[in-house]
Amino acid sequence: MAQKSEEDDKVRLDKWLWAARFFKTRALAKAAIESGKVHWRGERCKPGKEPRVGDEFQIRAGLDERTVVVLALSIVRRGAPEAQALYAETEASIAKREAAAAMRKAGALGVSTDGKPSKKQRRDLFKFRGASHAD
């Protein structure tokens, strides 16, 4: 394994998120930070912020929101098991994320995706939209 360098002590947040495999590319990590999907201490971050060991970040990606604590810094993207050693997700975050996934799976959002709608469901949709028939 490579020796720890001085660069590992100072790493940009977008590079760390990419190395920890939260985002597929560094550009996506940077875009997520700039659009307010990554928070530190309840406030938005900048891509150039230098995370420190022990910092807690809220990361929203897709429908999931995670609260993670930085355990180690890295600027190198490695395999998933090594990337998961860079952070620890809080217990509350895991429980909240699993509950949200269970609700989505149960269809609690009121959206059923079991194929195309039936004739009755289509009529209800048209009635809801205010259309008298299919356009």
N, C-alpha and C positions, 0 to 999 in steps of 0.2 A: 504494500500500500504506500502511496506517496506521502512524503513528509508534510506536516502542516506548515503552510507558508504564512507570511504576513498578510497576504491577500484574503485569507480565510477570516481574519479578524474584521476586515472592512469589506462587506458585501452589500450590494444594492438589494433593496427589497424585491424588485422585479426578478432579479437573478436568483434570489433565494427561493421565491415561490416557484420558479421554473425548475430549479434543482430539486425541490421537495415534491415535484410532480403534481402540483395543484393545477397547473396550466401546461398545455402541450408545447407552446412556444413562449419565448421571452416577450415577443410582441403582444401576445394575448394577455400575459401577466401584466404588462405595462398598461394595456388598454383597460383591463379590469380595475387596476389601481386608479387610473385617471377618471374612470366613470363612477368611482365611489363604491366599489364592491369590496374594498379592503379597508378595514378600520383598525386603528390602534388607539386605545383609551377612549373609545367612543367617537373619535374624529377621523376624517378622511386622511389618507397618507399620500405621499408623493413617491414615484418610482425610485428616486434616489435615496430614500430613507435607509439608514443602516440599522437593520434589526440587531438586537443584542440577545444573548442567551437569557431566557426568563421572560422576554416580552410576550404579550398575549395579543393575538390578532383575530379579528372576526373576518372571515372570508366567505363571500357569497358567490357560488358558481352554480349556474342553472337554478334548480329549485331548492338546492341544499345550502344551508348556512352552517359553517363550522367555526368553532372557537378553538384555536390552537395555541399552544405554548411552545416557543422556540427552545429546543434542547441543544441544537448544534448548528453551526453555520457551515455552508458549503457553496462553492461557485461551480461545482462540477455536477452534472446530471448523471446519476448512476441508476442502478436497478431499483425497482420498487421497494424491496426490503431495506436497502440502505437509505432510500429517500424517506421512508417512514420513521427511521431513527432520528431524523432531523427535527421532528416535532412530536408533541403529544396532544391529542384532542381531549378536551375536558369532558368529565362524566356528564355534566348537564347538557353539553352540546351533543354528545352521542345520543342521549335519551330523547332530546328534542328532535333530532334528525330522524331517528327511528320512528317516533310517533308521527311525524309529518309524512314519512314514507308509507306507514301503515294506513293513514287517512287517505292518501292518494290511491293506494292499492284498493281500498274499500270503496272508492268512488264517492267520498264525502264531499268532493268539490262540485258534485252535481253534473259532472261530465262523464258520460259513458262512451267508451270507445270500442264497443263490441260490434264493429262493422258499420255498414251504412244504416241510416235510420229507417224504421218501418214507415209504412204509409201514414199511420196515425201520428207518429213523431214528426214526420215532415209537415203534416197539416198544422200541428201545434207550432212548429217553427215559423211557418208562413204567417200564422195568426199572430204570433208574438212580434214578428217583424213588421206587421201591418200590410203585408202583401196578400192579395186575394188568391193568387195562384203562382205557380213557379214561373220565374222570368227566364 
